[in-house]
């Protein structure tokens, strides 16, 4: 049988190829995630689309909660059910139609690693490649790559193994050994802990009298039953009267199986239990009360055996050209890239090429000042996001959707240009790039802009403009009106009322810095990322009495947490309800006695569908109000507790400001929330639905209530729209005018121009920074143009 092969020149285009070419858009129809109101939008593929709008207008809900979430869910569904059982189950976003999706890679601002073992090197594969390099080329040779890993301990053992061969049982002697790189003294963490036992217990009390002062160690629950029934000591005897053996059992006993009240349980000493439950996390990732306990009770010191390198003597002894792996990881990455470039070993060419590319990506993205041994938990949100970008820069993947959440956070204007080039590179490789952004420098490079609004929260959630940057300028939306806003230098600056003298500051990369930080004015600390701004603040101002520090640590909370609970405002509200109605305050908590029994105070009922995404349906008993019906019969000022939690901050501020519901304790908190621009947020709105900018301002509002004469703010403009920055500047002015001092670490030129005094660090990052390159008024900085900050600020104000 013969087959006729058609001539490709004369063959018509197949319908399938024409159809495939037509899929050039991601279609979103009827999105209703969080505050989105039936949003429909077409996003062009292989283009750079920037999403703009006020903080809380719905940008993240559309990009992350809808497009990226559905892409990830659909990819997860391609795995076998067995594999899906180990993956987080994701619900389908509330949207009518999503079409044209491609694989989405999300690069967000979440801080990296709550694990103290996680470093910049382990998070980016650079450490893995270095370990292979040293295992091949290091002299003396000490073992395989795991011999250079601080997460692998050296162990050995021997014994008889029973085996069946040919129907007969025989015993053979076997031995094994694993050569790891972990320092045995600090177990690969680089630091050792010393416990202050006087802070763990009150020696004058017995356990039954509450001798233990550790968070969560109450004698009312299972801990108490275990301590009473273990038999190792008398729970009614003062701890100070314990024998040496009893005290050792209380504090240090290894896990031991015991029977208490007929139930098999494991008893473990208090200190090993604390080490496993609390010290396995990074200190910065702990809940505030646990963190306070750890900082009070435990002192962390650099391990004397490994000098903080985390590696044992064997791993440190093997060197390439006189450099050990510990030395390599401690180098600034820009220096390490040069050192790796000088290694000429043809047999390792592929590995050396890949390692060089990774290290040079750090430099290209503006992180060349980091070192590979830097703990991942200490990176700022912006540094963490750029570190996650490293693995994508050299990726051969195309036709992927990259989703970025404010990639310019923590970047000096000088570095924003570099970030823009990287975003354009990803687009030019044939990828779709979706960026949530507030900075005009990044908005201006967009091929397509989607502006959400018109307001924030319940007043937002609509697409108010879609098109080009030029069209946005002429659109009349809030973003369009503010896109070309440029702050003016102040005609007159405030005079300082005093100063904090800093002498010989040398922490991290600071080089014996001497500077006077003025008090009674608005001071802006500027400089490229990694120039030493945070180090200077931590060493000088942050530790002094009366200093209130608002850093970038993200606020945490489950869907049970809301602005009312997080700010502590709900406590006086519950007490006011209880007093008015003559009942217990616990009735007015959805997490306590007043909770609806059907949904346990959550407002929705979850149905677990195993490997399928669980389904959440509004509770039929309480209709989503979260409380028992009888609790809602009690009112204050004509409103029940569920109606109060549904109020916006602005409405609640009026409600508790006077009349029958007058409540000064709640009113003060509400005034501060209005001050930071959160008047539209509902009191009972779950924290999980707040945007990054809203969370930042919520945290700022809490700290504003603290008593202090100096406020230190680390990039307070994070997540703020151009219009919100004006409101923030007004708030900073009010704080200074009330007689207090404000020190702001900031990259936003509007804040720089508004400052009374600027301290500029540099000239570069890492070991190229750490010096004060300018101190004076913004006008003097613009006139001198002697630094990178001066050049960009002069361009910004049009000087």
Phi, psi and omega in degrees: 000131181257146179245137178267122179264119183293149177288122182298333181293323185267349183290135178288157177298134181289147180302325184295320181292321179295320180294320181297320181294339184280348181276073184247015181220149169262118182260128175242124180233123173068048178280132183228025179291133182052244186264007180293138184246085180049053182283130174235131184204148175250124182250122181292136177280158180057032176227165177261110180251127179252134179257125184238174179138165180301155174299123182093009182277348177116010182299308182294326179298323181284313187280307184273313185286340183247292187294304184293322183295318181290322177300314180296319180297316182293324177294317179300327182289346179282346179278157177299156181303323180301316181291320181299332179297339179263358183254155177296131179279135185241133178282152177290132179301153180283088183210144182287316185208135170231125185224146176082017181292147170239172179303127182257131174248116185263127176240096187256185184264008182301133179297148185270136165062116167265009184260124182295347179276349183277128178235172177302322181292317181287333183281346186236009180073357179296321179297318181300317180291322178296321180297318178296318181301312182289329179291335180268318189252345185293140177235132356289156179288125183246353178146194182286178180306329182290344176290350179247011181260127179281001176260000181243121180272150175280124179223154176211158180193164179208156179171177181273137179244126179272126183228155174249122178227126178057035179082359180245143178269124180233159177244135177232147177274129179233148176226150177217157174208143177238124178262109178251175182255002186293134173292125184290336183286311184257000180056040172079013180261344178086351180220154177245152183252143175234123184269135171270099188297333181294340179270349181276328183209159175263109188297338183279350182250160172271168178299320180294336179271007177086041182294325183285131181250029183266132179306128176090351182266071180269149178276359183279336185253213184293326178304314181299318181294323179291315180298321182288325187262000186286330179083001180278341180198169181265119183290348179263000182264134178304138183300328179295341180263002179297145172288169180301320181293319181294317180294323178295321179293321180294318189266320194239355189302135177291158181308127183225131179282127178225170178244123180236121179055037178080006182245134177284123179224168178253125174263138179217143179301154185300317185292311176300329179293318178296319181298322181282319187274324185254315188278357175282349179257157173291141183304321183292342183267001183278160172294149187307317183289327178289320179298317180298319179297312182299316181293333181279324190265328189243133174254131179259128178234150176300134182301123182289339184278320181252359181058036176082001182280347179077352188254149179282175187296324181299313180297325182283340184280335182278127187227153172241119181052040177080006182244125177273169180294329177294318178297318182296317182290335180276345180293152168296138188301324179298324177287321180297322179299320179293320181295316179297323180296337181272351180280121182246098181218098185305327183291341182249016187306314181298317181294315180298321179296316181293319179295318178299317180299317180297313182294322179290333175296322175302314182294317181298327186268002175087021179245022181296346181277350178284171170235156184291339180270007178291130180297131183298330181291343181269357179286143175287171180302317180293319179294320180297318181295318180290329176296321178294332181291335187309313186290346182264342188296318182262012185292135177281357180295140173229173183055039177250150174262114176265131183241118183245140178251100180046068183294348182270002180300135178077009182254135172293151178308329179296324182277339181297323179300319180294319178297319178302318180297322179294319178297319179292325177298315179299319179295317185289347175277001178100021180257157173268125182243118178249125185232126170269122189207150176246339186286127181299330181298326179272325177302323186291342180268002185290145170278331186213139180236136172240116183254124180255154182169217358288337180242211180238163180061230182291344178270002180246211176083016177233150173278114182262344174203145176214123181160213184272169178296320178298320178294324178297318180301322184269002190281334182083004176286169180302317180294316180301319181291328185262356186301322182260014178297135174226124182293148176264151172291143182290143179294324180220140179254157180287154177267139181292148179258358180171192179200159172256118182275122177252125182230126175066033179296126186221014180290147182052241185262007180292139184247083178047056185283130171246122180203149175254119180269114183295149177248157179081010181222176175266111182254130176252125174264120186236174181137161181296160179301129180091009183278346176115015184297307182296322179299319180294318180295315181299323183280334188253296192266318191299328185274353185281157179298140178084007179266131177249118185254125176246100184265191184267006181303124183291144177281143182247154178176146178275182179291351174279342180274145178211172181306326181293318180284321186294323181275353182082005183290333185293332182300305177295330179294316179298317181295323179294318176299316182296317181294318182296326187251359177067037179230182182281144177299330183300338179295336186260023174245128179285353178255008184225224190291337183275358186295143173299127184293335183286315183253002181057036173083009180270333180094342177227157178247127181264133174251116181279123182246036179056240185288342176280158178295137178294156181249130177253122178238145180300134182299127182285335184285309183260357181057037176083001183277348171080348184247159173295151183300321182292332179293325183286354175280341178274133183233163174222119182062029179084005181238142173273173187296325180291325178291325177295317181290340177277349181291150170284162180301319180298313180295319181294326180296322177288319184298315182269003182276342181192180179075202185296329183267016181305121185216091186304321183299317179284325184297321180299315180296317181296323178298320180291323177296321176295320180303321182270007174087026180251028183299337184272348184284141178278146182299324183261014182290126182303139180300332182295343181263358180277146179281172180300317180294322179294320178294320179299317181287328177297317179295320179299319181298321180295315182292333179297336180278351181282150179275123179187156180254353177227124176256127177248115184246126179262103180049064180292346180278359179306125177077008183261138174290159179307322181288327180288333181297323178300317180295321178297317179298321177298319179295316179299321178298318181295323179296314181294318181294341178277002176101008180254171182251147178231126174245121185242125169273116191209147174250347185286123185296333179296322179289319177301313183295332184273348185290159174271333184211139180239133170244113186255126179254155181164216001286338180239209180245162178062226182286355174270358179245212176081015178232150173279115182260347175199142167216130182164195181280159177302322180297320179294322179296318179293319181295322184283323184047038187271351182228168177301318179298317180299318180296313183290323179292321178298318179295322183294316182273000177075026181278000000 
